[in-house]
């Protein structure tokens, strides 16, 4: 029986010896490596926080003390020591453990947060609530150095600094090697001294008494304070945080559990907001991850445990976008690329290698990225901001007021649009086509295959007087679907029989739309399938075509509220087209994690489900009902 099997709750960690804790850390790393090798997930960040997480749970009393992770993908160790080790093999699988904290899984989890830079705001609110309610509870916010590049984190720090009685400990998990760890007895002694309440009282008394001396008191105190600050700055780079009014502890070697426990204990004893700065290494303890130059196995695909070699996989949408961007950059000197700390995930690594001077990584700061892009456009360039669709939510105001209002030619490329599957609820890119419908002048394209991706990206960057958007899903693209005719600016993919049903298949749903047409045609129902290509604005030719059909069916991998189908229905109504419109899309709810095909099946975005619904609706439109169909749910 391993040590991990004996850990049913965090308090069990406090009974272990140093040797046992070291063995436990090894068991945890081994389990995470073996699980992520098959299930996929975030490995590097979690390998780097093993000792840090053990120390936090030995010093603080979760769930009474609340621990908030930023982002939640570094919470695997936390899950393992809060009674969930037996279920870890179900990580990211349908019905199994989430890849992020989950309130449904455990009382130890506070928030499901895959969007970065939020933990300090959550923690600030929690700590204030505990103070007002008179509850003696601590809040611990674990924030990575990457998340500190987000403006929201600094807004929170600005407020936390003035809450002097807030029992809030901020653990900065610095895995970027920003500073060299300070190790030794002097650093430990100074850490203990700086966080002693008696030390703060003494400083306050000295300040009051010196300032009371006429003439020279204030000057003497300033000189004394400068000596104290200079000594501390020589030992630890705390100046930035202490200038905000926050007590600083560290840097501490985040892989030295004993040192981390000492620092956290001192911070806990202080009684006010404290920053504990820990230095960790992503991928720590697993040689293939530590040697992985790109991202230390941040989020690898399936891999061989012994060698770390990732298993072969085909090209995905992102790879094709990556190649298209390089070709664009070679043709046009004004094309520049922007990423929010995701050069590799969004496929800008090749462009960066070829055009480093034209690539800008702004950190986890989507709002700044969008407005900076507007500035680049004002300066005569054409920026392409590549970002996960779910993260564009954070920059909506900037898209609206900074790009669209000023009619700037900025192209937003949205990766991972629609259902992303096992990444969890907060990663699904199901909001963008609804949000962006209300942005005046913005044009939005959804390619169905790689050929259309290249075409639409070329068309998007040719627009210099309005923002444009090109979106595509996660995973491999389908084979190219040929165009048999044009309808305005849209592509006709299928035209069979009479004009019974007009099906609009948006982007990745074009393949589903063709599948619907095959089933309808087999039942003797006439069908036309169209890929709109540009879904905003609504093509007038599609509205005219709707008037010539008995039923319109729209299919999109976006929320049904305010999306493409809703915009089409509004345009048809305005044109006094009375043809009924049935909208198929994602229900407005947060989806549980599972594989993308399973989720699409569960929400009815499959050819079979939509074909059955379409036949039923056509039957209700007829005076004489259609013959009973041979389609079955089993097909």
C-alpha positions in Angstrom: 0.0 0.0 0.0 1.5 3.3 -1.1 1.6 6.4 1.1 -0.8 8.3 -1.3 -3.5 5.7 -0.6 -3.4 6.6 3.1 -4.1 10.3 2.4 -7.9 10.7 2.8 -7.7 14.4 3.7 -5.1 17.1 4.0 -4.7 16.7 7.8 -3.2 13.2 7.1 -0.2 15.0 5.7 0.7 16.4 9.1 1.4 13.0 10.6 4.1 12.1 8.0 7.8 12.3 8.6 10.1 14.2 6.2 11.2 10.9 4.6 7.6 9.9 4.1 6.7 13.3 2.6 9.6 12.9 0.2 8.4 9.4 -0.8 4.8 10.8 -1.1 6.0 13.5 -3.5 7.7 10.8 -5.7 4.4 8.8 -5.7 2.4 11.8 -6.7 4.7 12.7 -9.6 4.7 9.1 -10.8 0.9 8.9 -10.8 0.5 12.3 -12.6 3.0 11.3 -15.3 1.3 7.9 -15.9 -2.2 9.4 -16.0 -1.5 12.4 -18.2 0.5 10.2 -20.6 -2.8 8.5 -21.6 -5.5 11.0 -20.6 -3.6 14.2 -21.6 -3.8 17.2 -19.4 -1.5 19.8 -17.8 1.6 18.0 -16.6 4.5 20.5 -16.4 2.7 23.0 -14.1 1.7 20.3 -11.7 5.1 18.6 -11.5 6.4 22.0 -10.4 4.0 22.5 -7.5 4.2 19.1 -5.6 6.2 20.3 -2.6 4.5 23.7 -2.6 1.1 22.1 -2.5 2.1 19.7 0.3 3.4 22.6 2.3 0.3 24.6 1.9 -1.9 21.8 3.0 0.3 21.1 6.1 0.3 24.8 7.1 -3.3 25.7 6.3 -6.5 23.8 7.1 -8.5 23.3 4.0 -11.5 23.5 3.5 -11.9 25.9 6.4 -9.0 27.9 5.0 -9.7 28.5 1.3 -7.1 27.8 -1.4 -7.7 29.4 -4.8 -5.6 28.4 -7.7 -4.8 30.7 -10.7 -5.1 29.1 -13.1 -6.8 25.9 -12.0 -4.7 23.7 -14.2 -2.0 23.5 -11.5 -4.4 21.9 -9.0 -3.8 18.1 -9.7 -1.6 17.7 -6.5 -4.3 19.5 -4.5 -6.9 17.0 -5.8 -4.7 14.1 -4.9 -4.2 15.1 -1.3 -7.9 16.0 -0.8 -9.2 12.5 -1.0 -9.5 12.1 -4.8 -6.4 9.9 -5.6 -8.6 6.9 -6.2 -10.4 8.7 -9.0 -7.4 10.3 -10.6 -7.4 7.7 -13.5 -10.7 9.3 -14.7 -9.0 12.7 -15.2 -10.6 14.6 -18.1 -12.8 11.7 -19.0 -16.6 11.8 -19.3 -18.1 11.6 -15.9 -14.7 11.6 -14.3 -12.4 14.2 -12.7 -12.2 17.6 -14.1 -8.9 19.1 -15.2 -9.6 22.1 -13.1 -11.0 22.6 -9.6 -14.6 21.7 -9.4 -17.1 22.6 -6.6 -19.1 19.5 -7.6 -16.1 17.3 -6.8 -15.0 18.5 -3.4 -15.5 21.1 -0.7 -11.8 21.8 -1.0 -12.3 23.4 -4.5 -13.4 27.0 -4.6 -13.7 28.0 -8.2 -13.5 26.4 -11.7 -11.1 28.8 -13.3 -9.2 28.2 -16.5 -9.2 31.9 -17.2 -6.0 33.4 -15.7 -5.4 36.4 -13.4 -8.6 35.9 -11.4 -7.5 34.3 -8.2 -6.5 37.4 -6.3 -10.0 39.0 -6.9 -11.7 35.9 -5.6 -9.3 35.8 -2.7 -9.8 39.4 -1.9 -13.6 39.0 -1.8 -13.4 35.9 0.3 -11.0 37.4 2.8 -13.2 40.5 3.2 -16.3 38.3 3.7 -14.5 36.4 6.5 -13.4 39.6 8.2 -16.9 41.1 8.1 -18.4 37.9 9.4 -15.9 37.7 12.2 -14.6 34.3 11.0 -11.0 33.3 11.8 -10.2 31.8 8.5 -7.3 32.3 6.0 -7.4 32.6 2.3 -4.5 31.4 0.1 -4.3 32.5 -3.5 -1.8 30.6 -5.7 -0.9 32.6 -8.7 1.7 31.9 -11.4 4.1 34.5 -12.6 2.4 34.3 -16.0 -0.9 35.3 -14.5 0.7 38.3 -13.0 1.0 39.7 -16.5 -2.8 40.2 -16.5 -4.1 43.6 -15.5 -6.9 42.1 -13.4 -4.3 40.7 -11.0 -2.8 44.2 -10.4 -6.2 45.7 -9.9 -6.7 43.1 -7.2 -3.3 43.8 -5.6 -4.1 47.5 -5.5 -7.2 46.7 -3.3 -5.7 43.9 -1.3 -2.9 46.2 -0.1 -5.3 48.5 1.8 -7.0 45.6 3.6 -4.6 45.6 6.6 -6.6 43.1 8.6 -7.2 40.7 5.8 -5.9 37.2 6.5 -4.8 36.7 2.9 -1.6 34.9 1.8 -0.6 35.3 -1.9 1.7 32.5 -3.1 3.5 33.6 -6.2 4.5 30.4 -8.0 7.3 31.8 -10.0 8.4 29.1 -12.6 9.9 31.7 -15.0 13.2 32.0 -13.2 12.6 35.7 -12.7 14.8 35.7 -9.6 17.5 33.6 -8.0 16.4 32.0 -4.8 17.8 33.3 -1.6 18.9 30.4 0.5 20.4 30.2 4.0 20.0 31.2 7.6 20.1 35.0 7.1 17.3 34.9 4.6 15.2 32.7 6.9 15.9 35.0 9.8 14.9 38.1 7.9 11.8 36.4 6.6 10.7 35.6 10.2 11.6 39.1 11.4 9.7 40.9 8.6 6.5 39.0 9.2 6.6 39.3 13.0 3.7 41.5 14.3 6.0 42.7 17.0 8.4 43.9 14.3 5.6 45.9 12.6 4.5 47.4 16.0 8.1 48.4 16.7 8.5 50.1 13.3 5.3 52.0 13.8 6.5 53.2 17.3 9.9 54.3 15.9 8.2 56.1 13.1 5.8 58.0 15.4 8.5 58.9 17.9 11.0 60.1 15.3 8.5 62.1 13.4 7.6 63.8 16.7 11.1 65.3 17.0 11.0 68.9 15.6 13.1 69.7 12.6 15.1 66.5 12.1 12.6 63.7 13.1 11.2 63.1 9.6 14.6 63.2 8.0 16.0 60.7 10.5 13.1 58.3 9.9 13.5 58.5 6.1 17.2 57.7 6.5 16.6 54.8 8.8 13.8 53.5 6.5 16.2 53.7 3.5 18.8 51.7 5.3 16.3 49.0 6.3 14.8 48.9 2.7 18.3 48.8 1.1 19.3 45.8 3.3 16.1 44.0 2.5 16.4 44.7 -1.3 19.9 43.3 -1.2 18.5 40.0 0.1 15.1 39.7 -1.7 13.5 41.6 -4.6 10.4 42.6 -2.6 10.5 46.3 -3.5 7.8 46.1 -6.1 5.3 44.5 -3.8 6.2 46.4 -0.7 5.8 49.7 -2.6 2.2 48.6 -3.0 2.0 48.2 0.8 2.2 44.4 0.8 4.4 42.4 3.1 6.8 40.2 1.1 8.4 36.9 2.0 11.0 35.2 -0.2 12.2 34.2 -2.6 11.9 30.6 -1.4 13.0 27.5 -3.1 9.5 26.1 -4.0 10.9 22.5 -4.1 12.3 22.7 -0.6 9.1 21.8 1.3 10.5 22.6 4.7 11.6 26.1 3.6 8.1 26.7 2.0 6.4 25.6 5.2 8.5 28.0 7.3 7.7 30.9 4.9 3.9 30.0 4.9 3.9 29.7 8.7 5.4 33.1 9.1 3.0 34.6 6.6 0.0 33.0 8.3 1.1 34.4 11.7 1.4 37.9 10.4 -2.3 38.5 10.3 -2.4 40.8 7.2 -1.9 40.4 3.5 1.4 38.8 2.7 3.1 37.7 -0.6 5.2 34.5 -0.4 7.4 34.3 -3.5 8.4 30.7 -4.4 10.7 29.7 -7.2 9.7 26.5 -8.9 10.5 24.7 -12.2 7.8 23.4 -14.5 8.2 19.7 -15.1 10.4 19.3 -12.0 11.3 15.7 -11.2 10.6 14.3 -14.7 13.6 14.6 -17.0 11.8 14.7 -20.4 9.6 17.5 -19.2 12.4 19.5 -17.7 14.3 19.2 -21.0 11.3 20.1 -23.2 12.3 23.4 -24.6 8.9 24.7 -25.8 6.9 24.5 -22.6 8.2 21.8 -20.2 5.2 19.6 -21.0 2.7 22.2 -20.1 -0.1 20.3 -21.8 1.3 17.4 -23.9 -0.6 15.0 -26.0 -0.3 11.3 -25.3 3.3 10.3 -24.7 5.6 7.4 -23.8 6.3 7.5 -20.0 9.8 6.2 -20.3 11.1 8.4 -23.1 8.7 11.3 -23.0 8.2 11.0 -26.7 4.8 12.3 -27.8 2.8 9.8 -29.9 2.4 10.8 -33.6 -0.7 12.8 -34.4 -2.1 14.4 -37.5 -2.3 18.0 -38.4 -4.9 20.1 -36.6 -6.6 23.4 -37.6 -3.9 25.3 -35.7 -1.1 23.8 -37.8 -2.7 24.9 -41.0 -3.3 28.4 -39.7 0.3 28.5 -38.6 1.5 27.8 -42.1 -0.9 30.3 -43.7 0.3 33.0 -41.4 3.9 32.5 -42.5 2.9 32.7 -46.1 0.9 35.9 -45.4 4.0 37.4 -43.6 6.1 36.6 -46.6 3.7 38.4 -49.0 2.9 41.4 -46.8 5.4 43.3 -44.8 2.6 45.0 -42.8 1.3 41.8 -41.3 2.1 41.5 -37.6 1.1 38.9 -35.1 -0.1 39.2 -31.5 -0.5 36.5 -28.8 -1.5 36.6 -25.2 1.2 34.3 -23.7 0.3 31.5 -26.1 2.8 31.6 -29.0 2.8 27.8 -29.5 -0.8 26.9 -28.6 -2.3 29.3 -31.1 0.2 28.4 -33.9 2.3 31.6 -34.0 5.6 29.9 -33.3 6.5 29.5 -37.0 5.6 33.2 -37.7 7.7 34.2 -34.7 10.7 32.2 -35.8 10.5 33.7 -39.3 9.5 37.3 -38.3 10.5 37.8 -34.6 10.4 41.6 -35.0 6.8 41.4 -36.1 5.5 39.1 -33.3 4.3 40.5 -30.0 3.6 38.4 -27.0 1.9 40.7 -24.5 1.4 38.2 -21.7 -2.0 37.1 -20.3 -3.5 40.4 -21.2 -6.2 40.0 -23.8 -7.7 43.5 -23.2 -4.3 45.1 -23.8 -3.7 42.9 -26.8 -6.9 44.1 -28.6 -6.3 47.8 -28.0 -2.6 47.5 -28.8 -3.7 45.9 -32.1 -5.9 48.9 -32.7 -2.9 51.1 -32.2 -0.8 49.0 -34.6 -3.5 49.3 -37.2 -3.6 53.1 -36.7 0.1 53.1 -37.3 -0.3 51.5 -40.7 0.1 47.8 -40.0 -2.4 44.9 -40.1 -2.3 43.0 -36.8 -3.5 39.4 -36.5 -4.4 38.6 -32.9 -4.6 34.8 -32.4 -6.4 33.7 -29.3 -8.6 30.9 -28.0 -12.2 31.8 -28.6 -13.1 31.5 -24.9 -10.5 34.1 -24.0 -11.8 36.7 -26.5 -14.7 37.1 -24.0 -12.2 39.1 -21.8 -11.6 41.7 -24.5 -15.1 42.4 -25.7 -15.1 46.0 -24.7 -11.8 46.6 -26.5 -13.1 44.9 -29.7 -16.2 47.1 -29.6 -14.9 50.5 -28.5 -11.3 50.4 -29.5 -11.3 48.5 -32.7 -14.8 48.7 -34.2 -15.6 52.3 -33.1 -12.4 53.5 -34.7 -12.9 51.3 -37.8 -9.5 49.7 -37.4 -8.3 46.8 -39.6 -7.6 44.2 -36.9 -8.0 40.5 -37.6 -8.9 38.2 -34.7 -8.3 34.5 -35.2 -10.2 32.4 -32.8 -8.8 29.0 -32.1 -10.7 26.3 -30.2 -14.1 27.7 -31.1 -17.3 25.8 -30.4 -17.2 22.7 -28.2 -13.7 21.9 -27.1 -14.7 18.7 -25.1 -12.5 17.5 -22.3 -11.0 20.9 -21.6 -14.0 21.7 -19.5 -16.8 24.2 -19.3 -14.7 27.4 -19.2 -12.8 26.4 -22.3 -15.7 25.9 -24.7 -15.7 28.7 -27.3 -19.4 28.9 -27.6 -19.9 32.7 -26.9 -18.0 34.5 -29.6 -20.5 34.5 -32.5 -23.2 35.8 -30.1 -21.1 38.6 -28.6 -19.7 39.7 -31.9 -23.1 39.9 -33.6 -23.7 43.2 -31.9 -20.4 44.9 -32.9 -21.1 47.4 -35.7 -19.1 46.9 -38.9 -17.3 43.7 -37.7 -17.2 40.9 -40.2 -17.0 37.3 -39.0 -16.0 34.2 -41.0 -16.2 30.5 -40.2 -14.3 28.2 -42.5 -15.5 24.7 -43.0 -12.2 23.2 -44.2 -8.5 24.1 -44.7 -9.0 25.5 -48.2 -11.6 27.9 -46.8 -9.4 28.7 -43.8 -6.7 30.0 -46.1 -9.2 31.8 -48.4 -11.0 33.5 -45.5 -7.9 34.5 -43.7 -6.7 36.2 -46.9 -10.0 38.0 -47.3 -10.0 39.0 -43.6 -6.6 40.7 -43.7 -7.6 42.6 -46.9 -10.1 44.5 -44.8 -8.5 47.7 -43.5 -11.5 49.7 -42.3 -13.2 47.3 -39.8 -12.3 44.4 -37.5 -12.5 40.9 -38.9 -12.8 37.5 -37.2 -11.9 34.1 -38.4 -12.8 31.2 -36.1 -12.1 27.4 -36.3 -12.5 24.5 -33.8 -10.2 22.3 -31.9 -8.7 19.2 -33.5 -8.1 17.9 -37.1 -10.1 19.5 -39.9 -12.3 17.4 -42.2 -11.4 16.7 -45.8 -12.1 19.6 -48.1 -15.8 19.9 -49.1 -16.1 21.1 -52.7 -18.3 24.0 -53.8 -20.8 23.1 -56.5 -22.3 26.6 -56.9 -22.3 30.1 -55.4 -25.2 31.9 -53.8 -24.1 35.5 -53.2 -20.9 35.2 -51.3 -21.8 31.7 -49.9 -20.8 28.3 -51.2 -23.5 25.8 -52.2 -22.4 22.3 -51.1 -25.6 20.3 -51.9 -28.6 20.9 -54.2 -30.9 17.9 -54.5 -34.5 17.7 -55.6 -37.1 20.4 -54.9 -36.7 23.4 -52.6 -38.0 21.9 -49.4 -35.2 22.6 -46.9 -32.4 25.2 -46.9 -29.7 24.1 -44.5 -27.1 26.7 -43.4 -24.0 24.8 -42.1 -21.8 27.3 -40.2 -18.0 26.5 -40.2 -17.3 23.1 -38.8 -21.0 22.3 -38.8 -21.0 22.3 -42.7 -20.0 18.6 -42.5 -23.0 17.9 -40.2 -25.2 19.8 -42.7 -24.1 17.6 -45.6 -24.9 14.6 -43.4 -28.3 15.9 -42.8 -28.8 16.4 -46.5 -27.9 12.8 -47.2 -30.6 11.6 -44.8 -33.2 14.0 -46.1 -32.5 13.1 -49.7 -32.9 9.4 -48.9 -36.4 10.2 -47.7 -37.3 12.0 -51.0 -37.0 15.5 -49.4 -35.4 18.2 -51.5 -32.5 20.0 -49.8 -30.0 22.8 -50.4 -27.0 23.0 -48.2 -25.1 26.3 -48.0 -21.9 27.3 -46.2 -22.2 31.1 -45.6 -18.5 31.5 -45.2 -19.0 35.0 -43.9 -21.7 34.8 -41.2 -21.7 38.4 -40.3 -23.2 40.4 -41.9 -26.0 38.1 -43.1 -25.7 37.6 -46.8 -28.9 39.1 -48.5 -28.7 36.2 -51.1 -29.3 33.7 -48.3 -32.4 35.6 -47.1 -33.8 35.6 -50.7 -33.1 31.9 -51.0 -35.0 31.3 -47.7 -38.1 32.7 -49.3 -37.9 30.0 -52.0 -37.8 27.1 -49.5 -40.4 25.7 -47.1 -38.1 25.5 -44.1 -34.7 26.9 -43.1 -32.4 25.0 -40.8 -29.3 26.7 -39.3 -26.6 24.7 -37.6 -23.8 26.3 -35.6 -21.3 25.3 -32.8 -22.2 28.4 -30.8 -24.8 29.2 -28.3 -28.3 29.4 -29.7 -29.0 32.8 -28.1 -28.0 35.6 -30.3 -25.9 33.6 -32.6 -25.8 33.1 -36.4 -29.2 31.5 -36.5 -30.8 34.2 -34.5 -29.2 36.9 -36.7 -30.5 35.1 -39.8 -34.0 34.9 -38.4 -33.9 38.6 -37.6 -32.7 39.4 -41.1 -35.4 37.2 -42.7 -38.1 38.8 -40.5 -36.9 42.3 -41.5 -37.2 41.3 -45.1 -40.7 39.9 -44.5 -39.7 36.4 -45.4 -42.2 34.1 -43.6 -40.3 30.8 -44.1 -40.0 29.1 -40.7 -36.4 28.9 -39.3 -35.2 26.2 -37.0 -32.0 27.1 -35.1 -29.7 24.3 -34.0 -26.8 25.2 -31.7 -25.3 24.8 -28.3 -27.8 25.2 -25.4 -27.0 28.2 -23.1 -25.5 26.2 -20.3 -22.1 25.2 -19.0 -21.2 21.8 -20.5 -19.6 19.0 -18.6 -16.3 17.8 -19.9 -16.2 14.9 -22.3 -14.9 14.1 -25.8 -16.2 16.6 -28.4 -18.2 14.0 -30.4 -19.9 12.8 -27.3 -21.0 16.3 -26.3 -22.2 17.1 -29.8 -24.3 13.9 -29.7 -25.7 14.8 -26.3 -26.8 18.3 -27.4 -28.3 17.1 -30.7 -25.7 18.5 -33.1 -25.5 15.3 -35.2 -26.8 14.6 -38.7 -29.2 12.0 -37.4 -30.8 14.1 -34.7 -31.2 17.2 -36.9 -32.5 15.2 -39.8 -35.2 13.6 -37.6 -36.2 17.0 -36.2 -36.3 18.5 -39.8 -38.6 15.7 -41.0 -40.9 16.2 -38.1 -41.1 19.9 -38.7 -41.8 19.5 -42.4 -44.6 17.1 -41.5 -46.2 19.7 -39.3 -46.1 22.2 -42.2 -48.0 19.9 -44.6 -51.8 19.6 -44.9 -51.2 16.0 -45.8 -48.5 14.5 -43.5 -45.4 13.1 -45.0 -45.2 9.3 -45.2 -43.7 7.7 -42.1 -39.9 7.9 -42.3 -37.6 4.9 -42.1 -35.1 6.9 -40.2 -34.4 5.7 -36.7 -32.5 6.9 -33.7 -30.2 3.9 -34.1 -28.9 5.0 -37.6 
